[in-house]
Amino acid sequence: MQLPPKVTSRAYARLAEIGAGAQGQALRVAVEGGGCSGFQYDIRLDQPTEDDLILEGAGQKVVVDSVSLPFLSGATIDFSEELIGARFVIENPNASSSCGCGTSFAM
């Protein structure tokens, strides 16, 4: 059974801070082949398309395309602020391993 990804309130709050919704944009989370572990995340601001799963909260949107959705089943999309920087992060229960930077993973 495929579960939709979850988005934390911290991630929605960060999108509101940068004004994504006011600009008509959403946070796109996609999975592509490549990276040091086999797959990599593509996280960027983008326009939603009709084939996207749209997750909404706090007046903000996060979108996932239909090809990436199985790879992100049950994942949590969050925003993290640490000493090394701030970024959107994916906690993916489908990943068997990931690289140190957290942008690529294996299944």
Number of C-alpha atoms within 10 A of each C-alpha: 6 10 11 17 22 17 19 12 14 14 23 23 16 17 24 17 10 10 14 19 19 12 10 13 19 24 24 20 22 19 21 14 12 13 15 14 17 15 19 20 21 12 17 14 17 15 14 19 11 7 11 17 17 18 16 13 14 12 12 22 23 27 24 24 18 12 13 15 21 17 20 26 17 18 20 17 22 18 18 14 9 7 5 6 7 10 14 18 17 21 15 19 14 15 16 10 15 19 14 9 7 13 19 22 24 16 13
